[in-house]
Amino acid sequence: MPSDQKNKMCSAGIVLTVLLMLTAVGGCTLGPDFVPPDMTAPENYRTDAMPATSADDLQWWEIFNDPVLYDLVTTALENNQDVRIAVSRMAEARASLGFTRADQFPQLDLQGGANRGTFQGGARSETTNYYAYIGPALSWEIDFWGKFRRATESAQADLLASEYGLRTVQLALVSEVASTYYQLLDFHQRLAISKATLQSRLESLRIVALRFEKGTVPEIDLNQSQIQKEIAAEAIPLFERQIAQTENALSVLLGRNPGAIPQGAELNLQVLPPEIPAGIPSDVLARRPDVAEAMYTLQSQTAQIGVAEALRLPAINLTGLLGVATSEISNIESDGDVWSVGGSLLGPIYDFGKNQRRVEIEKERTRQALYQYEKTVLTAFREVDDALVEIATLNRQTAAIQRRLKAAANANFLSKERYDKGVTSYLEVLDTERTLFDVELASSELRQQLFTSYVRLYKALGGGWMTREEMIDEQEAAQETP
């Protein structure tokens, strides 16, 4: 290469280096920097103070001490389609971050071309090779206003939001599996109660029928006994249907075709958790993945304001080409070295307010994201308080219905004794039988509601999905993801 060309290329390289240094020093970032919103937590919950033990350092479904439930939850976390969708969205967000971040750096392409024809300078001519060239071409839009940096910040926050979105889906899935499982145990228990009641009423009907044949009781007693037997018989297919439908719903949560679900201990033998790890209200903000997801969504949208503001200002572009070119194909290998360095500036002058409206749009979207974050936080506090109140009141209800169940069973026994001795009518027996059956079914349902309220509490607390150390590690890993 001739020395004059080398000098020119060297000079161009120096100019390019100076431009890059000026850009690095003088560049700025438009738009507001993100500041996490300050949400005031309530000082305490509506119920009495609860033990401030940690709920985020354990898999909370383990404390119910049911191996079947543990296996169901584990299977669901591995196979559920909603979880897989959330994992895919997280992978998409990670790829999007790399895609967006690449805009900050120069782009190197291979550029080449050739031209031959009979048209030159606006007039027809003889067939001519106008030129041929090939070489690497460098193009770079200088991020002087921080447009690409803000876009990268937005994509990084989207990645973090997607990771917490996955945790939100997982937490909701665990809660739904556990709640559905206890609903299934409840239906099985109510089916067992109905079958036992049917057997008891079949025996009562047999006795009443014998007495009717002997003429010791009127026919209405026989009819009433038949009615009570059919009431119990009606309940059996009802609960069989509900069991099948609940098993099908649980199968779908597990990522399986509809089918039977194994059972653990009977509902009345299940043990409630020993304590309530409610802690203090402000802990909810650190535990709940949906709160973190909403915050990072807000951060992502805040960065979009800077992108929109940068689009209102001129874009600075650098281009460069180093290769070979010739007007004669045969000479391209000899004395055909070429290079070029250039810069351009393109900016809007008048666009009828389009770019200004873009900024306003992003600001309004950011305001919406802020309101959504605030709503998520308030909902979190409400759900914890609701669950605590539910547990406290259901515990009192359960104690009351157990006393009622004991009294109903005794009343039914005494009424049968009185009827057998002719002291009272069969109507008294019918009334106590109906009461006992209803109370037994209500007791089972109430116990299921109590277990479900504990599930809701752990979901509301956001505990069990990851430890604080894991939370910090994942956040740092996401920020370092290229």
C-alpha angles and dihedrals in degrees: 000000000000116000093241091058091048090052091050092050090047090051091049090051091052091050091049092049091051091050091051092049092049090049093051092050100039101037119114138190119235127208131046121307112239117258117184111245117253109233117185112227121212114259094236144347127269092251127064118291113285129209109281095224120146119269098179100065099067143050094253096204088068092068090068084069096218114134091198092056090048092053092047092052092047092050092048093051090053101042110023113121095219090057091049090050090051091049090051091050090053091051089049091052091050091052090046090054091055090045093052096042091056090069089073093066136065119272120224118201137169110246127187143145148162135204133200130164150102098272121089134152094357094304139087117259141163118291107289139175100230097186146317126205142166134178147115114294124205122205127177134171105208111232091222095146096040096249094140093039090055091046089052091048089052093049091048091053089048089056092052090046090052091051092052088043088059090051090049091053091047093049092049090047094051090049093049093047092050094045092047090048092055090046088054091050089050093053091048091051093047089049090053090049090050093050092048090048090050091053091049092050092046088058091047090049091051092053094045091048091054091049091049091052089053090048095241095120131038123251091250089067089055092049093048091051090050090052092052091049091053092047089060091043090052092055094058099067089040093060092039088057093047091049092053093047093047091049089051091050091049091048091057090051087054091052093248138120113266112283148124120313124212120242132223124201118336115272094251089053096050114110121229119229112274098233143005114247095204098141116176125325095248090062089069091070090058095044106042113090092199090059091052090046091053091048094053090045087056091049091050092051092046090058090054089068089064091049091052093048091050090055089064091064132068120280116228115212131187123197133184138178130190118177146087130299137170142169089225119054091211092061098049093105095048123063094339102124113135137170138178138185123190145161135205139189123206124177139157120263104176125355102158091261096303096135092044090052089051089058091048091050092053092047091053091047089051090051089051090050089051092052090048090052091050090048091050091052094048090047090052092054091046094050093051092048092045092051093049092049090046093053093047094049096041090053089056091045091050092052090049095048091049089057089046091050091052091050093046092052091050092046091052091050093049094046091054090049091050092047092049089053092047093243096123140020127262089252089075090054091049092051094051092046091053091047093049093049092048093047092049091052092044091049091055092048092047092052090051089051090052093054090045090052089058089051090051091050094054090046091049091050090051090223129152102031096097141343123251089251091054089047092055093044093052092047092052092045091052091051091051095047108119 
